Amino acid sequence: MILDAIRKDILDGLILPGAPLRQDDLASAHNVSKIPVREALLHLVAEGLVHLEPNRGFTVAALGAQDAEELLDMRAVLECHMLRLAIPHMSDEDIAIATRIVAEAEAAEELGRWTELNFAFHAAISAPAKRHRLAALIRQVSNPTDAYVRVLLTNANYRDQAEREHRAILSACAVRNVQAATALLDQHIRQTGVLLADVFAGKAAPRENPRGRPLSAADASKAQDER
């Protein structure tokens, strides 16, 4: 529970990149000893969401533009490979599950809920591949960029575009068109990288996140400079 709570706060942008994660404060906030807190933080280090540095302790990882681009390139390669393996094994029920997730995401009003459903959709279309280690690796690669992607979600145009792309990917999966589905997924992920590059370059102007202050380009730049 401690691990999930800290991860959620980071991904929701409630703890900004570069911010210290003090074990005493976290233990007090969650009414536990420091032992589970330290174990949770070490797990987040392995996920790439947290850094551990000598004489500084734990801090929320701060990415640069090149880091984000590299991670999204890796994610595109891994997810497209996973989808390529999954489509030949997709059942009508798999398509129905993914369709329900897309519909629920389109109706979601809370940004955090939409983000959860976004990941659920990507997981659902790759699940028939039954490659659990690969799925875990994809999640590990995705986690460090999630907080930054949420900046894009404060823009309604990005969300609308992402939902249209999800529908297109799903349509290709429904007719078992491997080439079209993987091409659309590759474009979907890499376009996110292009838009994130604008965030790091200061070209994006996200609106207020109703669940908490969004990570702005200035926040990302400041956190990176402090590192």
C-alpha positions in Angstrom: 0.0 0.0 0.0 2.9 2.4 0.8 4.4 1.6 -2.6 1.2 2.2 -4.5 0.5 5.4 -2.6 3.9 7.0 -3.2 3.9 5.9 -6.9 0.4 7.4 -7.4 1.5 10.7 -5.9 4.5 10.9 -8.2 2.5 9.9 -11.3 -0.3 12.3 -10.4 2.3 15.1 -10.3 1.6 15.8 -6.6 5.3 15.3 -5.9 7.3 17.0 -8.5 10.5 15.8 -10.2 13.6 16.6 -8.1 11.6 16.7 -4.9 13.2 14.9 -1.9 11.4 11.9 -0.5 12.2 11.9 3.2 11.7 8.6 4.9 10.7 10.0 8.3 8.1 12.3 6.7 6.6 9.5 4.6 6.6 7.0 7.5 4.7 9.6 9.7 2.3 10.4 6.9 1.3 6.8 6.5 1.6 5.8 10.1 4.2 3.1 9.6 7.8 2.5 10.4 10.7 3.5 8.1 11.3 -0.1 7.0 8.3 -0.5 4.6 8.9 3.1 3.4 12.5 2.4 2.5 11.5 -0.9 0.8 8.9 1.0 -1.3 11.4 3.7 -2.3 14.0 1.1 -3.3 11.3 -0.6 -5.5 10.6 2.8 -7.1 14.3 3.2 -7.8 14.2 0.0 -9.7 11.1 1.3 -11.6 13.0 4.4 -12.6 10.6 6.8 -10.8 13.0 7.6 -7.9 16.8 8.3 -7.7 19.0 7.4 -4.7 22.1 9.4 -4.4 24.9 9.5 -1.8 24.5 12.4 0.7 21.2 13.4 -0.8 19.0 10.4 -0.3 15.9 9.6 -2.3 14.5 12.1 -4.8 11.8 11.9 -7.5 13.5 11.2 -10.8 13.7 14.2 -13.2 13.9 13.4 -16.9 15.4 15.5 -19.7 14.0 15.7 -23.2 16.5 13.1 -24.4 15.6 10.7 -21.6 11.9 10.9 -22.4 12.5 10.4 -26.1 14.6 7.3 -25.5 12.1 5.8 -23.1 9.2 6.4 -25.5 11.3 4.9 -28.4 11.9 1.8 -26.2 8.2 1.6 -25.4 7.2 1.8 -29.0 9.5 -1.0 -30.0 8.4 -3.2 -27.0 4.7 -2.6 -27.3 4.5 -3.1 -31.0 6.4 -6.4 -30.7 4.0 -7.4 -27.9 0.9 -6.5 -30.1 2.4 -8.3 -33.0 2.5 -11.4 -30.9 -0.9 -10.8 -29.4 -3.2 -10.3 -32.4 -3.1 -13.8 -33.8 -4.4 -15.0 -30.4 -7.1 -12.4 -29.9 -10.6 -13.6 -29.2 -13.8 -11.7 -29.6 -13.9 -11.4 -25.9 -10.5 -9.7 -25.8 -11.8 -7.2 -28.3 -14.9 -6.7 -26.3 -12.9 -6.0 -23.1 -10.7 -3.5 -24.9 -13.8 -1.8 -26.4 -15.4 -1.4 -22.9 -12.1 0.1 -21.6 -12.0 2.6 -24.4 -15.7 3.6 -23.9 -15.1 4.0 -20.1 -12.0 6.2 -20.8 -14.0 8.4 -23.1 -16.6 8.9 -20.4 -14.1 9.5 -17.6 -14.1 13.0 -16.1 -11.2 12.6 -13.7 -7.7 12.8 -15.3 -6.3 10.2 -13.0 -9.0 7.7 -13.9 -8.4 8.4 -17.6 -4.7 7.7 -17.2 -5.5 4.4 -15.4 -7.8 3.4 -18.3 -5.3 4.4 -20.9 -2.8 1.9 -19.4 -5.5 -0.7 -19.1 -6.3 -0.4 -22.8 -2.6 -0.8 -23.8 -2.4 -3.8 -21.5 -5.7 -5.3 -22.8 -4.6 -5.4 -26.4 -1.3 -6.9 -25.6 -2.6 -9.5 -23.0 -3.3 -12.3 -25.5 0.4 -12.5 -26.1 0.8 -13.9 -22.6 4.3 -12.5 -22.3 4.3 -11.5 -18.6 8.0 -10.6 -18.3 7.7 -8.4 -21.4 4.6 -6.7 -20.0 6.5 -6.0 -16.7 9.4 -4.5 -18.8 7.0 -2.3 -20.7 5.5 -1.0 -17.5 8.9 -0.3 -16.1 9.8 1.7 -19.2 6.5 3.6 -19.1 6.5 4.6 -15.5 9.2 7.4 -15.6 7.4 9.2 -18.4 3.8 9.0 -17.0 4.0 12.1 -14.9 5.2 14.1 -17.9 2.5 12.6 -20.2 -0.1 13.9 -17.7 1.0 17.4 -18.7 -0.3 16.7 -22.2 -3.6 15.4 -20.7 -4.4 18.9 -19.4 -5.0 19.8 -23.0 -8.3 18.5 -24.3 -7.0 18.3 -27.8 -4.4 15.7 -26.8 -6.9 13.6 -25.0 -9.3 13.7 -28.0 -6.5 12.8 -30.3 -5.4 9.9 -28.1 -9.0 8.6 -27.9 -9.3 8.7 -31.7 -6.0 6.8 -32.0 -7.1 4.2 -29.5 -10.3 3.6 -31.6 -8.2 3.2 -34.8 -5.8 0.8 -33.1 -8.8 -1.2 -31.8 -10.5 -1.3 -35.2 -7.3 -2.8 -36.8 -7.1 -5.3 -34.0 -10.7 -6.3 -34.4 -10.1 -7.4 -38.1 -6.7 -8.9 -37.0 -4.7 -6.6 -39.2 -1.3 -6.9 -37.6 0.5 -4.5 -39.9 -2.0 -1.7 -39.5 -2.4 -2.1 -35.8 1.3 -2.1 -35.1 1.9 0.9 -37.4 -0.9 2.9 -35.7 0.4 2.0 -32.2 3.9 3.0 -33.2 2.7 6.3 -34.5 0.6 6.8 -31.3 3.5 6.3 -28.9 6.1 8.3 -31.0 3.7 11.2 -31.4 3.5 11.5 -27.6 7.3 11.8 -27.7 7.1 14.7 -30.2 4.5 16.5 -28.0 6.6 16.0 -24.9 9.6 17.5 -26.7 7.5 20.7 -27.0 6.8 20.6 -23.2 10.6 20.4 -22.5 11.2 23.2 -25.0 8.7 25.4 -23.2 6.2 25.4 -26.1 3.4 23.8 -24.2 1.0 25.7 -21.9 -1.0 23.2 -19.9 -4.1 24.3 -18.0 -4.7 23.6 -14.3 -5.1 20.0 -13.4 -8.2 19.6 -11.2 -6.5 16.9 -9.2 -3.4 19.0 -8.4 -0.9 21.4 -10.0 0.4 19.9 -13.3 4.1 19.6 -14.0 4.9 22.5 -16.2 7.9 22.9 -18.6 9.4 25.3 -16.0 9.0 22.7 -13.3 10.7 20.1 -15.4 13.5 22.4 -16.4 14.1 23.6 -12.8 14.2 20.0 -11.5 16.6 19.0 -14.1 18.9 22.1 -13.4 18.9 21.2 -9.7 20.2 17.8 -10.6 
